[in-house]
């Protein structure tokens, strides 16, 4: 099973949408709350090439991007192979 990491904010609707997709795929993930621990936002920016918006999602250490990115990847059929790796 793939290692999924998500930098998120508990009140972000895009984060909730990304969570719903991962839940529907039967996936578990590690979530980093950038609101509760502001230092995590700097870590997220460093890992995500300067991106500051949430969510920022990584699969096996590779940046997938945000909510729109993971949904677009799924629509192209590219998400399931990453999750199965």
Secondary structure, 3 states (H helix, E strand, C coil): CCCEEEEECCCCHHHHHHHHHHHHCCCCCEEEECCCCCHHHHHHHHHCCCCCCCCEEEECCEEEECHHHHHHHHHCCCHHHHHHC
